[in-house]
Amino acid sequence: MTFPVRPAVPTDAIAISRLVQAGFLQHVAPDWEPSACEDFLRETTADKLAVAMAGATFTAVHVSVEEVTGVILMPRPTLVQLFFVAPDRLHHGIGRALWEAARTHLEEQHAEVKTVELNATPGALPAYRALGFFPISAPFRRRGAVATRMACWLPARGLERA
């Protein structure tokens, strides 16, 4: 199955904000303190995301029938800041397609990068493990948000093939 992943454009910011906030409220907010939820929602408005996208190393969306159904945003080549799939589209390969697009971009444009990190929420740990990320910290709580730091060592895939 082919997944339509493309670079995000400024006009996607509203749809990305809706997607991110819907996924957050459904899957992340129950584990976080109210003040942390408020901060996250305030930082993921369309205006704030448009600014983040403009300065990002890589931002891509998955689009299905003109609807944004997934997003990945990397502010720098070594960090995934946002990685969301529409709650009603989980387990359809969208996350994998987005991560593969990001890996391809890194291999072509940032070959010096060997490790990519992210903060995984409790419910996202299995999905990130399936993509090749592994915990590099114990779960932690920071300003009311709960996460586990994870990393993907990019050369591992090549070593597995050899």
Sine and cosine of phi, psi and omega as CSV:
sin_phi,cos_phi,sin_psi,cos_psi,sin_omega,cos_omega
0.00,0.00,0.69,-0.72,0.02,-1.00
-1.00,-0.08,0.72,-0.70,0.02,-1.00
-0.94,-0.35,0.82,-0.58,-0.03,-1.00
-0.98,0.21,1.00,-0.04,0.07,-1.00
-0.97,-0.24,0.71,-0.70,0.01,-1.00
-0.59,-0.81,0.32,-0.95,0.08,-1.00
-0.87,0.49,0.62,-0.79,0.07,-1.00
-0.96,0.29,0.54,-0.84,0.06,-1.00
-0.86,-0.52,0.35,-0.94,-0.07,-1.00
-0.79,0.61,-0.57,0.82,-0.02,-1.00
-0.94,0.33,-0.15,0.99,0.07,-1.00
-0.99,0.17,-0.21,0.98,-0.15,-0.99
-0.83,0.56,-0.64,0.77,-0.01,-1.00
-0.91,0.41,-0.73,0.68,0.00,-1.00
-0.91,0.40,-0.61,0.79,0.04,-1.00
-0.90,0.44,-0.70,0.71,0.02,-1.00
-0.86,0.52,-0.72,0.69,0.02,-1.00
-0.86,0.51,-0.72,0.69,-0.01,-1.00
-0.88,0.47,-0.77,0.63,-0.04,-1.00
-0.88,0.48,-0.72,0.69,-0.04,-1.00
-0.93,0.37,-0.59,0.81,0.04,-1.00
-0.91,0.42,-0.72,0.70,0.03,-1.00
-0.90,0.44,-0.66,0.76,0.03,-1.00
-0.88,0.48,-0.77,0.64,-0.05,-1.00
-0.88,0.47,-0.60,0.80,-0.03,-1.00
-0.98,0.20,-0.66,0.75,-0.19,-0.98
-0.93,-0.38,-0.30,0.95,-0.10,-0.99
-0.91,-0.41,-0.72,0.69,-0.11,-0.99
-0.78,0.62,-0.60,0.80,-0.01,-1.00
-0.86,0.50,-0.40,0.91,0.00,-1.00
-1.00,-0.02,-0.18,0.98,-0.11,-0.99
-0.96,-0.26,0.40,-0.92,0.09,-1.00
-0.96,0.28,0.48,-0.88,-0.04,-1.00
-0.80,0.59,-0.65,0.76,-0.02,-1.00
-0.91,0.42,-0.60,0.80,0.04,-1.00
-0.92,0.38,-0.62,0.79,0.05,-1.00
-0.89,0.45,-0.70,0.71,0.03,-1.00
-0.87,0.50,-0.68,0.73,0.02,-1.00
-0.88,0.48,-0.71,0.70,-0.01,-1.00
-0.88,0.48,-0.72,0.69,-0.01,-1.00
-0.90,0.44,-0.60,0.80,0.03,-1.00
-0.92,0.38,-0.56,0.83,-0.03,-1.00
-0.99,0.11,-0.12,0.99,-0.03,-1.00
-0.88,-0.47,0.48,0.88,0.15,-0.99
-0.95,0.32,0.30,-0.95,-0.01,-1.00
-0.85,0.53,-0.66,0.75,-0.01,-1.00
-0.89,0.46,-0.69,0.72,-0.01,-1.00
-0.93,0.36,-0.63,0.78,0.02,-1.00
-0.93,0.38,-0.59,0.81,0.04,-1.00
-0.87,0.50,-0.65,0.76,0.04,-1.00
-0.92,0.40,-0.71,0.71,0.01,-1.00
-0.88,0.47,-0.66,0.75,0.00,-1.00
-0.90,0.44,-0.64,0.76,-0.05,-1.00
-0.89,0.46,-0.54,0.84,-0.03,-1.00
-0.98,-0.18,0.07,1.00,-0.10,-1.00
-0.98,0.20,0.46,-0.89,0.13,-0.99
-0.93,0.37,-0.65,0.76,-0.07,-1.00
-0.43,-0.90,0.76,-0.65,0.13,-0.99
-0.62,-0.79,0.80,-0.60,0.01,-1.00
-0.68,-0.73,0.41,-0.91,0.06,-1.00
-0.80,-0.60,0.45,-0.89,0.19,-0.98
-0.98,-0.22,0.75,-0.67,-0.04,-1.00
-0.83,-0.56,0.74,-0.68,0.04,-1.00
-0.78,-0.63,0.88,-0.47,-0.02,-1.00
0.76,0.65,0.79,0.61,0.06,-1.00
0.90,0.43,0.25,0.97,0.03,-1.00
-0.91,-0.41,0.74,-0.67,0.06,-1.00
-0.96,0.29,0.88,-0.48,-0.04,-1.00
-0.90,-0.43,0.00,1.00,0.07,-1.00
-0.22,-0.97,0.43,-0.90,0.00,-1.00
-0.50,-0.86,0.58,-0.82,0.18,-0.98
-0.73,-0.69,0.72,-0.70,0.00,-1.00
-0.74,-0.67,0.83,-0.56,0.03,-1.00
-0.87,-0.49,0.96,-0.29,-0.01,-1.00
-0.92,0.38,-0.45,0.89,0.10,-1.00
-0.60,-0.80,0.28,-0.96,-0.12,-0.99
-0.89,0.46,-0.27,0.96,-0.07,-1.00
-0.96,-0.28,0.13,0.99,-0.10,-0.99
-0.63,-0.78,0.78,-0.63,0.19,-0.98
-1.00,-0.10,0.89,-0.46,-0.02,-1.00
-1.00,-0.06,-0.68,0.74,0.02,-1.00
-0.75,-0.66,0.69,-0.72,0.03,-1.00
-0.45,-0.89,0.99,-0.16,-0.08,-1.00
-0.73,-0.68,0.56,-0.83,0.14,-0.99
-0.84,-0.54,0.62,-0.78,0.01,-1.00
-0.79,0.61,0.71,-0.70,-0.05,-1.00
-0.80,0.60,-0.55,0.83,-0.01,-1.00
-1.00,0.05,0.08,1.00,-0.02,-1.00
-0.86,-0.52,0.23,0.97,0.02,-1.00
-0.91,0.42,0.48,-0.88,0.05,-1.00
0.92,0.39,0.52,0.86,0.06,-1.00
-0.87,-0.49,0.18,0.98,0.04,-1.00
1.00,0.05,0.08,1.00,-0.04,-1.00
-0.92,0.39,-0.72,0.69,0.02,-1.00
-0.87,0.49,-0.68,0.73,0.02,-1.00
-0.89,0.46,-0.68,0.73,0.00,-1.00
-0.89,0.46,-0.66,0.75,0.03,-1.00
-0.91,0.41,-0.70,0.72,0.01,-1.00
-0.91,0.42,-0.64,0.77,0.03,-1.00
-0.90,0.44,-0.62,0.79,0.07,-1.00
-0.90,0.44,-0.66,0.75,0.02,-1.00
-0.91,0.41,-0.69,0.72,0.01,-1.00
-0.88,0.47,-0.68,0.73,0.03,-1.00
-0.87,0.50,-0.71,0.71,0.03,-1.00
-0.86,0.52,-0.72,0.70,-0.01,-1.00
-0.89,0.45,-0.69,0.72,0.01,-1.00
-0.88,0.47,-0.60,0.80,-0.04,-1.00
-1.00,0.10,-0.59,0.81,-0.13,-0.99
-0.95,-0.32,-0.32,0.95,-0.07,-1.00
-0.63,-0.78,0.84,0.54,-0.08,-1.00
-0.87,0.50,-0.35,0.94,0.01,-1.00
-0.95,0.30,-0.31,0.95,-0.02,-1.00
-0.97,0.24,0.81,-0.59,0.00,-1.00
-0.93,-0.37,-0.43,0.90,-0.07,-1.00
-0.73,-0.68,0.69,-0.72,0.08,-1.00
-0.86,-0.51,0.71,-0.70,-0.03,-1.00
-0.89,-0.46,0.32,-0.95,0.09,-1.00
-0.35,-0.94,0.28,-0.96,0.12,-0.99
-0.98,-0.22,0.88,-0.47,-0.04,-1.00
-0.99,-0.17,0.72,-0.69,0.11,-0.99
-0.97,0.24,0.35,-0.94,-0.08,-1.00
-0.79,0.61,-0.69,0.73,-0.04,-1.00
-0.95,0.30,-0.32,0.95,-0.05,-1.00
-1.00,-0.03,-0.15,0.99,-0.04,-1.00
-0.80,0.60,-0.75,0.66,-0.01,-1.00
-0.88,0.48,-0.63,0.78,0.00,-1.00
-0.90,0.43,-0.69,0.72,0.01,-1.00
-0.92,0.39,-0.60,0.80,0.07,-1.00
-0.87,0.49,-0.66,0.75,0.00,-1.00
-0.90,0.44,-0.40,0.91,0.01,-1.00
-1.00,-0.01,-0.03,1.00,0.04,-1.00
0.97,-0.23,0.15,0.99,0.06,-1.00
-1.00,0.00,0.55,-0.84,0.02,-1.00
-0.74,-0.67,0.58,-0.82,0.01,-1.00
-0.88,0.48,0.69,-0.72,0.10,-0.99
-0.86,-0.52,0.13,0.99,0.10,-1.00
-0.52,-0.85,0.27,-0.96,0.19,-0.98
-0.97,0.24,0.33,-0.94,0.11,-0.99
-0.84,0.55,0.62,-0.78,0.00,-1.00
-0.68,-0.73,0.35,-0.94,0.07,-1.00
-0.88,-0.47,0.82,-0.58,0.00,-1.00
-0.73,-0.68,0.88,-0.48,-0.03,-1.00
0.74,0.67,0.64,0.77,0.08,-1.00
1.00,0.03,-0.08,1.00,0.02,-1.00
-0.99,-0.16,0.60,-0.80,-0.01,-1.00
-0.93,-0.36,0.75,-0.66,-0.01,-1.00
-0.39,-0.92,0.23,-0.97,0.16,-0.99
-0.79,-0.61,0.77,-0.64,0.04,-1.00
-0.96,0.26,0.75,-0.67,0.00,-1.00
-0.77,-0.63,0.39,-0.92,0.01,-1.00
-0.64,-0.77,0.51,-0.86,0.11,-0.99
-0.86,-0.50,0.87,-0.50,0.06,-1.00
-1.00,0.03,0.96,-0.28,-0.15,-0.99
-0.86,0.51,-0.62,0.79,0.00,-1.00
-0.91,0.43,-0.27,0.96,-0.05,-1.00
-0.84,0.54,-0.63,0.77,-0.03,-1.00
-0.88,0.48,-0.69,0.72,0.03,-1.00
-0.90,0.43,-0.60,0.80,0.02,-1.00
-0.94,0.35,-0.57,0.82,0.04,-1.00
-0.90,0.44,-0.59,0.81,-0.03,-1.00
-0.96,0.29,-0.51,0.86,-0.10,-1.00
-0.94,0.35,0.00,0.00,0.00,0.00
